Amino acid sequence: MNAVSLDMMIQAIILTGVLITAYLTIRYRDLLSAALASAAMSLLLSLEFYTLHAPDVAIAEAAVGAGIVTAVVVYGIAKTERWEGRA
């Protein structure tokens, strides 16, 4: 197996994980679980940016997307209700 196909296989696995975590973020009715799934999606995206040889973008995505945004969302959930209301 050559390096190009191995790199493409790793990227396919990461992008599949991104799609799964994005779907879980939408489907969870527990807002804390949705926020954690969103953080996992952001970490997988930062890993994908790193594999695409953009380490500066990967660090920014990990810090902002998985770190600060998740902390603000969890703080907002703590100040309101944890479960999504029935529409």
C-alpha positions as a Python dict, from the first residue, in 0.01 Angstrom:
ca = {
    (1, 'M'): (0, 0, 0),
    (2, 'N'): (151, 331, -100),
    (3, 'A'): (153, 652, 105),
    (4, 'V'): (-113, 827, -102),
    (5, 'S'): (-376, 560, -52),
    (6, 'L'): (-294, 533, 320),
    (7, 'D'): (-330, 911, 355),
    (8, 'M'): (-662, 904, 172),
    (9, 'M'): (-784, 617, 391),
    (10, 'I'): (-697, 809, 709),
    (11, 'Q'): (-875, 1117, 577),
    (12, 'A'): (-1182, 911, 489),
    (13, 'I'): (-1193, 769, 842),
    (14, 'I'): (-1161, 1115, 996),
    (15, 'L'): (-1428, 1263, 768),
    (16, 'T'): (-1661, 972, 846),
    (17, 'G'): (-1614, 1051, 1214),
    (18, 'V'): (-1693, 1417, 1143),
    (19, 'L'): (-2016, 1320, 970),
    (20, 'I'): (-2117, 1085, 1252),
    (21, 'T'): (-2050, 1342, 1524),
    (22, 'A'): (-2232, 1612, 1324),
    (23, 'Y'): (-2535, 1384, 1297),
    (24, 'L'): (-2520, 1308, 1669),
    (25, 'T'): (-2498, 1679, 1747),
    (26, 'I'): (-2824, 1735, 1560),
    (27, 'R'): (-3006, 1429, 1696),
    (28, 'Y'): (-2928, 1449, 2069),
    (29, 'R'): (-3206, 1598, 2278),
    (30, 'D'): (-2975, 1634, 2578),
    (31, 'L'): (-2805, 1966, 2512),
    (32, 'L'): (-2493, 1877, 2710),
    (33, 'S'): (-2444, 1563, 2500),
    (34, 'A'): (-2494, 1771, 2186),
    (35, 'A'): (-2231, 2020, 2301),
    (36, 'L'): (-1982, 1740, 2369),
    (37, 'A'): (-2054, 1583, 2029),
    (38, 'S'): (-1992, 1924, 1873),
    (39, 'A'): (-1658, 1945, 2058),
    (40, 'A'): (-1566, 1599, 1928),
    (41, 'M'): (-1654, 1710, 1576),
    (42, 'S'): (-1432, 2015, 1617),
    (43, 'L'): (-1141, 1802, 1737),
    (44, 'L'): (-1182, 1571, 1439),
    (45, 'L'): (-1187, 1873, 1208),
    (46, 'S'): (-867, 2002, 1362),
    (47, 'L'): (-712, 1659, 1306),
    (48, 'E'): (-823, 1676, 943),
    (49, 'F'): (-666, 2021, 905),
    (50, 'Y'): (-343, 1882, 1046),
    (51, 'T'): (-343, 1595, 797),
    (52, 'L'): (-393, 1852, 521),
    (53, 'H'): (-69, 2021, 635),
    (54, 'A'): (-232, 2326, 791),
    (55, 'P'): (-111, 2309, 1152),
    (56, 'D'): (-187, 2675, 1226),
    (57, 'V'): (-551, 2628, 1127),
    (58, 'A'): (-565, 2302, 1324),
    (59, 'I'): (-441, 2473, 1641),
    (60, 'A'): (-690, 2758, 1598),
    (61, 'E'): (-978, 2514, 1539),
    (62, 'A'): (-885, 2308, 1843),
    (63, 'A'): (-852, 2613, 2067),
    (64, 'V'): (-1156, 2805, 1951),
    (65, 'G'): (-1391, 2533, 1828),
    (66, 'A'): (-1332, 2264, 2085),
    (67, 'G'): (-1218, 2483, 2370),
    (68, 'I'): (-1375, 2826, 2399),
    (69, 'V'): (-1701, 2762, 2212),
    (70, 'T'): (-1769, 2441, 2405),
    (71, 'A'): (-1700, 2616, 2736),
    (72, 'V'): (-1939, 2901, 2650),
    (73, 'V'): (-2211, 2660, 2536),
    (74, 'V'): (-2176, 2443, 2848),
    (75, 'Y'): (-2192, 2758, 3063),
    (76, 'G'): (-2509, 2863, 2878),
    (77, 'I'): (-2661, 2519, 2931),
    (78, 'A'): (-2577, 2540, 3302),
    (79, 'K'): (-2766, 2869, 3327),
    (80, 'T'): (-3074, 2734, 3146),
    (81, 'E'): (-3228, 2388, 3111),
    (82, 'R'): (-3029, 2085, 3004),
    (83, 'W'): (-3295, 1912, 2797),
    (84, 'E'): (-3443, 2040, 2475),
    (85, 'G'): (-3811, 2126, 2513),
    (86, 'R'): (-4082, 1952, 2317),
    (87, 'A'): (-4205, 2159, 2026),
}
